[in-house]
């Protein structure tokens, strides 16, 4: 049975976590994401570009709602969570709803610091953190007038530029003597200031705003030095503060941020925290790469993949302000014993500086030309001393094209979205007139911070010299074979056991996290894999178990429920709850009673690996008994990926990629799937053929799909016409009989394992 994962927050860290979970553990979790904002998850990094009129609002959203539906993610927008009960494993929302969880993730982000000064509550006093903020600022900027931006950090300067670009006269008030302190030194700050001043932005250093003036609406500010500035709007951009209130009120330990360990777990059992709200080893992070590192670590731990412990992240940022590329990393402080490398040209403008200690990079700023940013970031991470020749070439970017050509296909080009070189090359090979926009749309490379944009463009330029790296991917790093060949060798009997695979000269080692689950599935389809404990039997943190029923349907429904109720009263401390899909969940079952519960309720305890069936969606009473019987028989069987069947008399408005729709129309059953290209009709049969038709397609899917290939993707790859021909040529009854044989064999094995 799938566990329920609650994600609190719908920002960039939570989206990255959900992406990784559904990729690494497809079907393992029923995911519910709760967010305060009324929008789908969006890319907060692009808000500045949106304000600067470089993107339409639609470009902010990485996915449509369909993607979330297809991946088993239920979004609860405009539903802030107000309390967590870690003991009962419940969350409570502002509108009074509650929801239980098996695992929960706090991704509550951070809030903008709003100065506690007179007048801060007036109309037209803004912050710049959310899409709603960006919309307001965009509307405000379009009217012209004057604005005061309080704060000379990244967000303040990007907002100032966006408003100035729209025609607003902007004053920036900065408490310190330089911009972007401590990321920039004095010289880089001056370069940036001069560029922004060409857009009409004025700066006021070494002072702060003491009061916002005006009646109900702001009309200006009073500065600490006694000066005044007229303003139709005031924007606070003076930093962010981690959102820890929910955690603290729920008894979860927090300091500056929510305290987490090296796998991002909090002080509460089964509760994680990631992103700007998390504090790891005394540090909080507000930049994209660290936030994504944390999300990936937590997601892999949730998926049971034993990730490398999170040790903290190297802080660096890559962005564009006023059209100027800017990269900062590490610390620009120059302690005793350090030395610096500098290259500057005020006419371009260009300014590049690296701070080194014992010949190792400690910090860097690149202004105007950031081509060598990846190399400098890597040297900052690995902390290896540079030779004299390496120092000389540090800013030159010599060999950048050669590096792109020679680096391995699995080299990560876009670190924010984990897009490697081969993925981009394959897109270029498969797409007519490929360019950076088509790469962004298909792979998401360079859609977050934009730091890899030059490398993405570079791969377009050198594609002809590394075309061979766009070849089909091998099955995994253990072999040079493609998945289709691995599948063929197992299904034809060339490999009959695990030992045959690992002893093959085409294999290196004893398998990895990528190939072992797939091999286990392929051997299960051929009847060569041992049964494993059913996913609907899970162990809780206290050592007891939870057993979830198969769907209780039909005339025996009441009798089946009575058995579960009797067990609840028989087992001390047991709790019985209703679950989606007409199922019951009995929790608090002692280890020694699990077999009894399974035997009395007819619930299989052991199943084939990758038993990925979701409850059927029965929307018609037509031949319902056939659907219910097939559903109960398929639950213990291996399937390539999450799969379900929907029976209906009306064409569904939308289908998931895991779904086979069986539609009763004019005395016939039609079978449908849906791809990105639209609805596909696979087969049609009369009522007498229904059972064989469904069984035949399910078995053909099991035999020919790749591991983790969705039903819709399988239909697209083989084509509906090819599937129809096979069902007719082979005879559906042959495939149906094969499925029945697998069902009977799994049942016999399960019976043999019972005590």
SULMOFEN-V833786 format. One record per backbone hydrogen bond with DSSP energy under -1.0 kcal/mol. NH is the residue of the N-H (numbers start at 1). CO is the residue of the C=O. Records with the same first field share a line. If there is no record, write none. Layout:
NH = CO, CO
This chain:
3 = 28
5 = 30
6 = 103
7 = 32
8 = 105
9 = 34
15 = 11
16 = 12
17 = 13
18 = 14
19 = 15
20 = 16
21 = 17
22 = 18
23 = 19
24 = 20
25 = 21
28 = 25
30 = 3
31 = 72
32 = 5
33 = 74
34 = 7
35 = 76
43 = 60
46 = 43
47 = 44
50 = 46
51 = 47
52 = 48
53 = 50
54 = 49
59 = 56
60 = 57
61 = 58
69 = 65
70 = 66
71 = 67
72 = 69
73 = 68
74 = 31
76 = 33
78 = 37
79 = 35
82 = 92
83 = 92
85 = 90
89 = 85
90 = 85
91 = 99
92 = 83
93 = 97
94 = 80
96 = 93
99 = 91
101 = 89
102 = 4
103 = 4
104 = 270
105 = 6
106 = 272
107 = 8
111 = 241
113 = 239
117 = 115
120 = 117
122 = 119
123 = 216
125 = 122
126 = 234
134 = 130
135 = 131
136 = 132
137 = 133
138 = 134
139 = 135
140 = 136
141 = 137
142 = 138
143 = 140
144 = 141
147 = 169
148 = 233
149 = 171
150 = 235
151 = 173
157 = 153
158 = 154
159 = 155
160 = 156
161 = 157
162 = 158
163 = 159
164 = 160
165 = 161
166 = 162
167 = 164
168 = 163
169 = 145
171 = 147
172 = 202
173 = 149
174 = 204
180 = 152
184 = 180
189 = 185
190 = 186
191 = 187
192 = 188
193 = 189
194 = 190
195 = 191
196 = 192
197 = 193
198 = 194
199 = 196
200 = 197
201 = 196
202 = 170
204 = 172
206 = 176
207 = 174
210 = 222
211 = 222
212 = 118
213 = 220
218 = 123
219 = 213
221 = 229
222 = 211
223 = 227
224 = 208
226 = 223
229 = 221
231 = 219
232 = 146
233 = 146
234 = 124
235 = 148
236 = 126
237 = 150
241 = 111
243 = 109
244 = 242
248 = 244
249 = 245
251 = 248
252 = 247
255 = 257
258 = 277
259 = 253
260 = 279
261 = 265
264 = 261
266 = 271
271 = 268
272 = 104
273 = 264
274 = 106
278 = 275
279 = 258
280 = 283
283 = 280
291 = 287
292 = 288
293 = 289
294 = 290
295 = 291
296 = 292
297 = 293
298 = 294
299 = 295
300 = 296
301 = 297
302 = 298
303 = 299
304 = 301
305 = 300
310 = 262
317 = 328
319 = 326
321 = 324
324 = 321
326 = 319
327 = 366
328 = 317
329 = 364
330 = 315
331 = 362
338 = 335
339 = 356
341 = 354
343 = 352
345 = 350
348 = 345
350 = 345
351 = 367
352 = 343
353 = 365
354 = 341
355 = 363
356 = 339
357 = 360
360 = 357
362 = 355
363 = 355
364 = 329
365 = 353
366 = 327
367 = 351
368 = 325
373 = 370
376 = 372
377 = 373
378 = 374
379 = 375
380 = 376
381 = 377
382 = 378
383 = 379
386 = 359
391 = 387
392 = 388
393 = 389
394 = 391
400 = 397
403 = 399
404 = 400
405 = 401
406 = 402
407 = 403
411 = 408
413 = 419
414 = 419
419 = 414
421 = 411
422 = 409
424 = 420
425 = 421
426 = 422
427 = 423
428 = 424
429 = 425
430 = 426
431 = 427
434 = 431
439 = 435
440 = 436
441 = 437
442 = 438
443 = 439
444 = 440
447 = 444
453 = 450
456 = 452
457 = 453
458 = 454
459 = 455
460 = 456
461 = 457
462 = 458
465 = 462
466 = 463
469 = 466
470 = 467
471 = 468
475 = 481
479 = 476
486 = 482
487 = 483
488 = 484
489 = 485
490 = 486
491 = 487
492 = 488
494 = 489
495 = 489
501 = 497
502 = 498
503 = 499
504 = 501
507 = 504
508 = 478
516 = 512
519 = 515
520 = 516
521 = 517
522 = 518
523 = 519
524 = 520
525 = 521
526 = 522
527 = 524
528 = 523
532 = 607
534 = 605
537 = 534
538 = 546
540 = 544
543 = 540
545 = 589
546 = 538
547 = 586
548 = 536
549 = 584
552 = 582
557 = 554
560 = 556
561 = 557
562 = 558
563 = 559
564 = 560
565 = 561
566 = 562
567 = 563
568 = 564
569 = 565
570 = 566
571 = 567
574 = 571
575 = 587
577 = 585
579 = 583
583 = 579
585 = 577
586 = 547
587 = 575
589 = 545
593 = 590
594 = 591
597 = 593
598 = 594
599 = 595
600 = 596
601 = 597
602 = 598
603 = 598
607 = 532
608 = 636
612 = 610
614 = 643
617 = 645
619 = 647
624 = 621
627 = 623
628 = 624
629 = 625
630 = 626
631 = 627
632 = 628
633 = 629
634 = 630
635 = 631
637 = 634
639 = 610
643 = 612
644 = 658
646 = 660
647 = 617
648 = 662
659 = 656
660 = 644
661 = 672
662 = 646
663 = 670
664 = 648
665 = 668
668 = 665
669 = 685
670 = 663
671 = 683
672 = 661
673 = 680
675 = 678
678 = 675
680 = 673
682 = 671
685 = 669
689 = 686
690 = 687
693 = 689
694 = 690
695 = 691
696 = 692
697 = 693
698 = 694
699 = 695
700 = 696
701 = 697
702 = 698
703 = 699
704 = 700
705 = 701
708 = 640
709 = 706
712 = 657
714 = 710
715 = 711
716 = 712
717 = 713
718 = 714
719 = 715
723 = 719
724 = 720
725 = 721
726 = 722
727 = 723
728 = 724
729 = 725
730 = 726
734 = 731
735 = 731
736 = 732
737 = 733
738 = 734
739 = 735
740 = 736
741 = 737
742 = 738
743 = 739
744 = 740
745 = 741
746 = 742
747 = 743
748 = 744
749 = 745
750 = 746
751 = 747
752 = 748
753 = 749
